[in-house]
């Protein structure tokens, strides 16, 4: 299995915290690498679920993907991730990004310097986790003689950066320890993004980031047709929003269009039909599934995962779709050989 990326579980504020704990425990038992908690504006904050999951597990990583400094000042990010890491006994992981501009603006906050905000956040958080007293004046965020009053268990915790645009990817290579890639980014985008990050790191005299974590929906079933239906339904829910984002943010549009088998006209026609209420199963063909999901039998999903690994992803954080998440996790884990079969 050396040609596969690590497999992790993606959860979010869309799930009730107790359900997150149940799934985190199953991920821990099945040998998944990490449980990543995606926090979206105005949904549940993920810290309660992440903390409860840290207490209920013993091995699996507990990742925050991502915090943004507009919701939490960088000093608060350092305070909270350090405390979570104490609870998780050095299993915490952290991604930082600039957030979704439209949501941030609804808070009355400016988003005109997103890269500067991320640079400031990573600079401040990294120094604080090392136990340093931080005096730093940034373009967006600053700190004056700030020092954590406890010793974080991981002073060298890798800081990952969420990035998609050309400038953001370059900044990731220059300052971050790893890259986080959003849903709805095909393997061809992954390859391009990893190349950009590695080139920027080399130009800065740094080693290429060792971690590339990508979010991907996963519809895995013994019945391939059923899995494809689930995948199309999930992509159909996400595609209109991502396409709308792409009309405002060039990087989001270009990421979608890296799906070589799909044209801009294909996307526009599909989104129009979805917005008219047509069933995603009728609207979306397998080109969309191949580009944006792991779907099919366990063997199909592993084959697609290898494409992501070849493109440079070291870890896939999977959102298992459908109503039998534990069973699907077990089925995929069994195919990977990560655990003995567990009855559910």
C-alpha positions, 0 to 999 in steps of 0.5 A: 500500500506504499503507493497510497496516501494516508486516509483520514476522516473529515468531519465538520460543524454540520454534524452534532458533536456527539456524532463526531465523537462516535465517528472519531472513535471508529476512525481511531479503531480502524486505523485512519491517520487523522480526524480533520474538523472543518469549521464553516462560518455560522455553523457549529464551532468545531472545538467542542467536538474536537476536544471531546474526540481527543478525549475519546481516542488514543491514537488518531490525529485530531486536526483543525482544518482550518482556523482563520485569523478573522474569526480568531486572532492569531494569539487565540489560535495559539492558545486554543491549539496548544490546549487542544494538543495537551488534551490530545497528548501531542496528536493535534494538527493545525491548518490556517487559511484566510477563510471565505471572504463573503462570510468574513465580510458579513461579520463587518471585517475587511478581507482586502489583504487575505495573504497578509492575514495568513502570513501574520497568523502563521508567524505569530502562532508558530512563535507562540507555540515555540514558547517565545515572547512575541512582538510582531507588527504585521499588515493585518495582525500584530502582537506585543510582548505576548507569550503563552503561560504554559508549555505547549507539548508540540513546540514544532507543530507543523502549520499547514496552510489552505491555499488555491490561488497562485500567490497563496500557493507561493506563500505556502511554499515560503512560510508553511509546513504543508498544504491543505487543498479544498473539496472540488479540486481534481487531481490535475489541480493537486499536481499543479498546486504541489509543484507551485508550492515546492518551487516556491519553497526551493526559491526561498531556500526551504525544504518542500512541505512534507504534508499535502492534505486534500479534502475529498468526498467518498462514496464507497459501496460494494454496489458500484452503481449505488456508490456512483449515485451517492457521489453524484448527489454529493457533487450536485449539492456542492457544485453550484456553490463552488461554481458561484464562488468561481465567478467571484474568485478566479482561483476557485474557477481555475481549480474546477477547470483543471478537470481536463475532461470537463469544459467550462460549458460542461460546468455551466450547463450542469449548474443551470440544470441543477439550479432548475431542480433536476436530479444530479444523477441525471445531470452529472456523468462519470466525468464529474465523479472521476474529477471530484470524488472517490467513488465505487467499490473499495478497489475503485476508490483505492485506484482513484486515491493512487491518482491523488498520491501520484499528483502529490497528495500525501493524505486524503481527508474523506467525507463519507457520504450516505447513511451508513458511514461506519460501515463504509469506513470499515469496508474501505479500511478492510481493503486498505488492510489497516484493521481487522474487520469490525462488526457494525 
